[in-house]
């Protein structure tokens, strides 16, 4: 679907969404595993980007009186590349168009090497109250292999700088199940992450995508993906170590201290509507998904021409909705309410230790079950589709 200049927000959302995602595409360079929509720039065109973002909001949501958001998430790319002044200007442009509710969660993804005292002060004063710091590992050899721009010491300094600057609610990202030839110690990385006292951790198993530098290395035979056994061992170790340290393993990839779960990301898993702004950003209105043009230059060109940069739209069928309800429910400790014959269907999984049944009909996967999430969700979706 081509975007046009005609105001269409009333067709997109019956009720303005309480959650807003903003994609900031800029990176200093591309990591070996990355297949996200990014724009590698030595000098970040922050003013150009913020102006285009403001135009996109005006085009997509011309009738936005009373629009209030409970969560605002700046992802990427590397939003922290905008610096203190750029992030502040971006938040000013958004606040002129969207009211942030009292106590709103405002998250900024940041690379450790972008976190300095001046930027933290500007981010805090602009309204950022949560950081998601891309640590990925505490092994300098691994970070170099990933093509990251920071070393392990920078992550510790970033955490200290953020705390001193008044932002003490932060998450750390780590990647596990790396190729065995790296001889990375996952137990050491988990321990070092805990030493920094985060309020939240997001852990992602490495996936080798074909069109990434890592995918090309695998195609040449230079890299062999980690075996399933290693993935399982490292996932279960993280679960044991982090829950023993007081974290809730509340979603398959996410751990938070009580009361400090990621509110924005939780909106995705609950099926709540959310707006998506910036190149390649996705949004959901409860009935359909839409996504923007991926390339930064293409997205900006449409915004400059007063054309909504949405590229495509997907209307969810009843089958799609059933599949998403099952999959999203099983991703979290909220679980999925079962119907009829589904209870008998899942009993073997309960017996195998992959799931528990609470309240008689609510299925909650265990960590062993989360390792089989795709297969379990597909099976339950098939059963549900016959109702």
N, C-alpha and C positions, 0 to 999 in steps of 0.2 A: 504494500500500500504506500503510495506516495503522499508525503505530507504537503499541505497547502497553507495558504495564508488565511483561509476562513477560520474564525474561532470555532473550536470543536471540543472544548473541555467538557461541555455538558453531555456530549456523546461519550466521552471517555469515562467520566466518573459521575455516578448519581450523587454520591456524597464525597466531598473533598477528603483525600486520605490523611490519616494522622501520622503517617510515616513517610519520610522522604529520603531517597538515596541520591547522592550526587557523585558522578564519576569524574575524577580529575585524572587525565590520562598520562601526565608527564612523568618521565623517568630519566635518570642519568644514563642508564643503559639497560639492555634487556637481560634478565636472568636466564640461565640455561634452560630452565623448566617452564618458562612463562609463555602462555598462549593467550593472555589477556589483550584487550585493545589498549595499546599504549602509544605514546608519542615521545620518542627519544629526542630531547632538546638540551643543548649545552646551556642556552639561556632560555629560561621559561617565560613565555609570553603571558604573564599572569593577568595584565590589564585586558588584553585581547580576549582571553578566556572568560574572565568574569563578565565582561560586556556581553559576550555571546550567550553565557548562561542566563543572564538577566533577560535577554530577548527571548530565549526559549521559554522561560516561565511566563512571560507576558503573552506569548503566542499560544501556548498550550492551555493556560489558565486565565483567560481574560476576565472571567467571572469568579473571582476568588475572595470576595468579601467574607470576612469571618474565618478564613482558613487558618486553622491552628494545628501545629504538628507536635506530637509527643516525643518523636525521635527524629534525629537528623544525622545521617551517616555519610561521611566523605571517604570514598574508597577510590581505588585506582588500579594501575598507575601508582603514583606516589604523591598524595595530596600535600604532604609536608614539603614537597619541592617548591610550593608556592611561597614558602617562607612565612615569617610573621605578618608582614604587611599584606601579602597576597591573600592569605587565609582570612585576615581581618576584613579586607575589602570584599571578599566573597560572602562572608557572613553578613556584612552590612547590606549587600544587594539582596540577599535572601530575606533578611529581617524586614526589609522595605516591602516585601511581597507576602511573606508568611509569618504569622505570629508563632513564636515558640512558647509552648505551655510552661507554666511554672514547674520547675523540676524536670524539664525536658532533658533527655539524654542526647548529647552532641558529641559524636565520636569522630576523631580524625586519625586516619591511618598514617603512620610515620615510619620512615627509615631512621635507624639510630643516628646516622651521621647528619641528619637534618635537625636534631634536637639540641638547641642551644638556649642559653638563658634568655636572650632577647626574643627568640621565636616563641618560647613557652609563655613568656609574659604577654605577648601579643595574642596568642591563641586563647589564653585564659581570659584576658580582658574582653575578647570578642565573643566569648561564650562557650568555647570548647571545654568540656568537663571530663572527657574520657579519651585516652589514647589507645590505639592498637598498634603496637610496636613490632615491626617485622624482624625479629631476632633470627629465626630459622635454625640457627645452630650456635653453639659456643666453641666450635672447633674452627680455627682459622683456615686450616687446610680445606675443610668442607665449604666454608664461605667463599674461598677463592674459586673452588670448583663450581659453585653455584653462580659465579660471576656477580656476587654481591658487592656493594660499594663500601661495606663497613667490615670491621673486625670485631672479635668478641668483646674486647675492652670497651668499644664504643657503646655497646648495648648497656653495660653496667653504668657507664657515665650518663647515658641518655635517661635511664631510670632515675638516677640521683638528681639530675638536672630538672626533670619533670616534677619530682617530689618537692624539691626546693622552690620551684616556681609555682607550686600550688595545685598541680594536677597529680593527685595520688591514686586515681582510679585508672588503672591501665591493664591492658591485656598484652600477652606475649604470644606471637605466632612461632611455632616450631614445625619442622618437616621431619617425618620419620620414614622408615623403610627405604633408606638410601642404598645404592648398589654396594654390595659387600666389599668390593675392592677398595672402597674408601676407608674401611676399618674405623668407622665412626662409632664412638661409644654413646649409645642412646641413653643409657642409665646416667652417664655423666652429664649429658645435656639437660635431662629432666631435673637432676639435682641442682645444677647451676641456675636453672630457671627459678626453682623454688627459693633459692637463696636470695633472689632479688625481691621477693615478697609481692608478686603480682596479685591483683584481685581476680584475674581471669586468665585462662590460657586457651588457645585454639591450636589443635594439633591435626596436621594433615598428612596422610600418607602420600608419598611421591607418586604421581601419575606421569608417565612419559607420553606426551602427546606428539604425534608424528611430525607436525609442522613447526616444532621448536628446535633450537640448537641441540637439545638433549635427544630429541627424537631422531635427528639426523645422525647423531653419534651412535645411537642404538642401531639404526639401519646399516651403518658401516661395520657394526660389530665391536665398536670401541667400548660400549656400555651394555651391561646386562642388567635388566630390571631385577630388583630384589625379589626373592621367592616369597610365596604366600606365607610360609612358615615364619619368616622373619617379620613380615607385616603383623601377623597375629601376636607373636611374642612381644614386639615392641608396643603394640596397642594395649595389650593386657598389662604390661609393666607400667605404662603411663597411668592406666586406670587405678592400679593398686597404689602407686606412689602418690598420686594426687588426691585420691579420696582419703588416704591415710593422713594427708596433710590438711584435711578439712574442706576440700573442694567438692562441690556437687558435680557429678558427671551427668549433666542435665540434657545434653544432646550428643549425638554420636561423636562429634569432633570438638565439643566444647565443655570446658570445666570452669565453674565460677564459684567464688565464695558465696555463702548464703546471702541473699539480698543484692548480689552484684552480678547476676546473670546479664547477658547482653540483651537489652530490651529491644533494640532495633532488629537484630537478627531473629529474635524470638517471634517477631511479627511475621516474618516469612514462614516460619514453621507452623504458625497457627492459621495461616491462610488469610491474614488480614490484608486489605488493599494497601498499596504503597505507590508513590510516585517515583519515577526514575528520570533523572536529568543528567545531561552530559553525554559525550560520545559513547555509544554501545550500551548505555544504561537501559535496563529492563524495568517495566512497571506492570502492575496488576490491579484491576478494578473489581475483582470478585467474579468476573465472568470471562474476561479476556486478558491476554498478555500482549504487550507491545514492546518493541525495542527500537532504539535509535540507531541511526547510521553509525557505523563503527569507526571509520577513520576520522581523526580529529579535523582535518582540513575539510572533509565533506560535511561533517556536522556543523562546523562553523560557517561554511558557505551557505548552507540552508538557513541558519539563524540570521545571518547578515542580510539574506534576501527576503526576510519576513516569511519564511516557509518553515512549518513545523518539521523538525528533523526526524520524526518517526519514520522508520523504514518499512516495518512489517507489523502485522497484527495476527494473533492466533485466538480464535474463539474456542473456548473449552467445551468439548462435547460432554454429555453425561458420563461417558466412559473415561474421558480425561479427568473429570472431577473426582470420580470414584478412585482412580489410580492415585491422584495427588493426595486425597484424603487418607488413604492407606499409608502411602509412603511417608508423608509428613508426620502423621501420627506416630508411626513406628520409630521415627528419628529421635524422639524425645522421651523423657521419663513421664510425660503426660500420657503416653500410650494411645491406644486405639480402642474405642468401644466396639465390641464384636456383636454380630447379629446372628441369630438362629444357628444354622449348621456350622458357622465359623468356629464356634466354641469347641466342637468335637474335632474340627480340622487342625486346630493348633495344639491339641493335647500332646502329640508326640514332641513338639518343640519344647513344651513345658517340661516333659519328662527328661529331655536331653539337656536341660539347663540353659536353653536359649531364651526362655521367656518366663514370665510369671503372670498369673491371672489375679487381679485385684478386684474387689467389689463384685466378684463372680463373672464379670464379662469384659473387663478392661485388660487388654494385652499390653504388657510392658516388656520390651526386649532387655535382656541382660547384655553385658559386654560381649559375651560369646555370640549372642543373637545378633548384635549390631555388626559383627563380622560377616554375617550372612544376610544382611539387611535386604539387598537387592532381590535375592532368591525368595525370601520370606514374603516381601511385599508383592512380588509378582504372583506368587501362589495365592495369597489372600485376595488380590485384585481379581484374579481369574474366578475365584469362588463368588466374590461379591457381584461380578458382572452377570451372573446367572440369576440374580434375584429379580 
